[in-house]
């Protein structure tokens, strides 16, 4: 297990350091190969199924991304440009065309699979729920952000010639992911799975921020950094609660602040940050994204964003706070 943890961290770092789109994605997939066995808990069949689903969806995401990069290479060759996937060379000249648009749409869908964006999100709640707390923290706080860095780079290079495609696709999957998350949080009685659905909500907010770009990017970076720490803290705290109460049913946990004061405090502070309350970075991040939605005249997206955030806020508070205070 230690070797798999080490391999995961090495591959994650190499994915970020790589200057080649395909190599970066392949290192990201190596993190999946290292993490999939870590999801499995001995004698637990549901964790085995979760590990298999995680691996299967990651493989589909890999296939979509490879096909997308092949289409992008075809578009470069058709335009007479060097068919390279080195990031610094593409940033200088990436001519747009039909093949590039098709490839970019597939790449965004592939990275969206790794982030748990709708419609390729179904692996995430089950995997985050079944994996040991430390593995869930690694997936939510490390692998998620490695995939996000890859997505940042793709958008940085290809947005100039494909602004409408990037905005439309990312805003659409972002809102859909937020809707899936909101209704998942309402329906579940499992506090660890609730945190997993909250992670899908975060991915949706990030996708919308990336889609509209401009000043929303500043808020997006604050939001990403804040939630990386918060998700790790919350999933590790959830593991401590499970070890104490021997259940993941939130209805069977109460007066956590008395039974486990430190865990109760961390869950309370983490939930406040999760819900985007001040003074946490997620609050300022969401505020900047909402400001850019108004400035960019995305009125319907702004309304839907606010409605879904409100539903998520109420549903999460209704579920988590009784665990803390009864």
N, C-alpha and C positions, 0 to 999 in steps of 0.2 A: 504493500500500500504506500509506503514511503517513496518507493521508486516511481510509482504512478503519480503521486503528488509532485515529485520533482520534475518528472517529464511534462506534466501539465503546466507548471510554472515556466519551464524553459521554452516550451512551444508558444505559450502566451506572449512571452517577451520577444521571441523571434518574429512572431506575427506582427507585432507593433513596429519592430525595427526594420522589417523588410521594405525594400524600395520597389518591389515587383508585386503587382496585384495578385497574380496567380500564386506566387510563392507565399504571400501573406495569407491568402485564403487556405492554402494547404496546411500551413502551420496552425491555423485556427482549427482546422479539422483534426489535427493531431491532438489538440486539447480535448476534443470529443472522444477520440479513441482512448485517451488516458482517463477521462472522467467516467465513461460508461461503466467500466467494472466497479468504480468507486460507489456508484449509485446502488449497487446490489448489496443487500443485507442478508447474511447467511440465514437460510431457513425461511425467508420471506418471499413468497412467490410474486406478490404484487410489486415488490421492488425490482424483481427480475423483468417483469413485463414493462415496468416504467423505463428501465434501462434500455430494453429493446426498442421501445417506441422513441425514446430520445435518440438512439443511434439511427433508427430508420428515418426520422424526420431530418436529422442532420445530413444523412446521405442524399435525401431528396434536395435539400438546400444546396449541397455541394454540386449535384448534377445540374440544377438550374443555373447556378453561378458559372460553372464551367461552360455551359451552353451560351450564357450571356457574354462571357469574355470571348468566346469563339466568334460570336456575331459582331462584337466590337472590332476584333482583329480583321474580320472580313470587310467591315466598313472602312477601316484604315487603308487596307489594300486597294479597295475600289477607288478611294480618293487619291491614290498615289502617294500616301504618307507611309512612313516606315511602320510595319505591322509589329509594334512593340507594346508590351504591357508594363514597361518601366514607368513608375509614377512621375518622376521628374521630367522624362522625355514627353510623356503624354500631356503634362501640364503646359508645355510650350505650344503644342498644336494638336488639337483633337477635333478634326472636322466632323460636323454632324451629318447625319444621313439616316435613311430608313433602317438599315442594318444596325446602326448605332442605337437608334431609339428602341428597337426590339431587344438588343443586347442589354441596354441599360435597364429596361423594365424587368428583364429576367434576373439581372444582378441584384436589383433592389428587392425583388421577391425572395431571392436566395438569402441575402443578408437579413431580410425580415423574418425568415424562418428561424435563423439563429437567435434573433432578438425576441422571438415569441409574438410577433405581430400577426394579427388576423390577416388572412384566413388560416395561416399555418402555425397556430398557437397551441393546439390541443396537447402537445407533448409537455408543455411547460408546467401547468398546474400539477399534473401527476408526478413528473420527475422531481420538482421542488418539494413535493409533499413526501414522497417515498425515500428520497436520499437522506443520508445522515446529515445533521445540521451543518457540520463543517464543509461537506461537499456542496450542499445547497448554497452556502455562503460563497464558495469559490465560483460556482456557476453564475450566481446573481451579481456578484461584485467584481469578478475578474473576467470571466469569459464574455459576459454581456458587454463589458466596456471594450474588450478587444474587438468584438464584432462591430461595436459602434465606431471605433477608430477607423476600421476598414470602410465602413459606410461613409464616414466623413470624407475620406480620401476620394472615394468614387464620386461623391457629389461635388467635391471641390474641383475635380478635373472636368466632369461632364455637364455640370449645371449650366455654364454659359451658353451652350448651344441647344439645351433641352430644358429650359426653365419651366415651360408649361407642363411637360411630362413629369418632371420631378415633383413639382408642386401638386399636381392632380393626384398622382399615385400615392405620395406620402401622406397628404392630408386625408385622402379617402381611407387608407389602411389605418391611419392614426385614429380617426373618429370611430371606425369600426372596432378597433382594439379597445378603445375606451368604453364603448357600449358593451362589448363582451365582458370586460373586466367588471363594470358596474353590476351587471346582472349576475355574474358569477359570485361576486361578493355578497349580494343579497341572498343568493340561494344556499351558499355553503354554511355549514356549522363547524367546519374544521379550521382552526385558527392558522395552521400552517398553510393550508390551501388558500385561505383568504389573503395571506401575504403574497402568495404566488400570483393570485389574480391582481393584486395591487402592483406587482411587477409588470404585468401586461399593461396596466393603466399607465405606468411610467413610460413604457416603450411607446405607447400611443401618443403621449404628450411630446416625447422626443421626436417622433416621426412628424408631427405637425410643425414643431419648431424648425426642423430641418427642411420641411417642404416650403415654408414661407420665407425662410432665410432672413437676410438683412439684420436688423438690430435684434431680432429674436435669437440669433446665434449666441449673443452674450448671455441672455437668460438661459439658453439651452445648456451652456457650459456650466453655469452655476447649478442648474438642476441636476445635471449628470453627476458632478462631483459630490454634491450633497447626498443624493440617493445611493451612490455607491457605498458610502459609509453606513447609511441608515439601513439599507437592505441587509448588509452583513451583520450588523448589530441585532436586527430584528429576528433573523433566521437563527442566529446562535442563541438568542434569548428564548425563542420558541423551542429549541432543543432542550434547554434547561427546564422549561415548564413541563415538557413532555416527560422528562426523566423524573420529575417530582410527582406529578399527578397521574402518570401512566395513562394518559388519554390525550387525544388531539381534539376532542369535542369541547368547544368553548362553553357549552352550557353546563359542563361539569367542573369548570374552573371559576372560583370566586375568591374575593379578598386576597388577590395575589400580592397586593402591596403589604399585607401583614405576613403571609406565609413565606414569601420570597421577596423581601424589600428591594434588593438591588435589581432583580429581574423585573419586578413590578415597575420600578422607576425607569428602567431602560425601555420597557414596553410602552410606558406612558409617553416618554420623551420621543421615542421612535415613532409612535403613532401621530403625535403632533407634527413631526417633520414629514411623515408620510402623507398627511392630509394637507400639507402646504401652508401651515400656520407660521406667522412671523415669530421669531426673527430668523427662521431657518432659510437656507439657500433655495430650497424648493419654492418657498413663497415668492421671493424676488424673481426667480426664474419663470414661474408661471405668470407673474405680473408683466414681465417684459414680453413674453410670448403673446399674452392677451393684448398688450398695447400695439404690437406689430400687426395683429389681426385687424384691429380697428384702423390703424394707419394704412394698411394694405387693402382696406375695403372688403375684408372677408367677413361680412356681417353674419351670414348664416352659419359659417364655421364658428364664429365667436359665440353665437347663441347656443349651438349644439355643445360646444366645449364647456360653457358655463353650466348648462343643464346636467351634463354627464359628470362634471366635477362635483356638483351639488349632491347628486344621487350617491356618488362614491363616498363623499364626506359623511353623509347621514348614515349610510349602510355600514361603513367601517366603524364609526363611533358607536353605533347601536350594538355592534358585535364585540368590540374590543373593550370599551370602558366598563361594562358589567364584569368582565374578567378581573379587572384591576380593583374596582371598588365595591362590587356586588350590587 
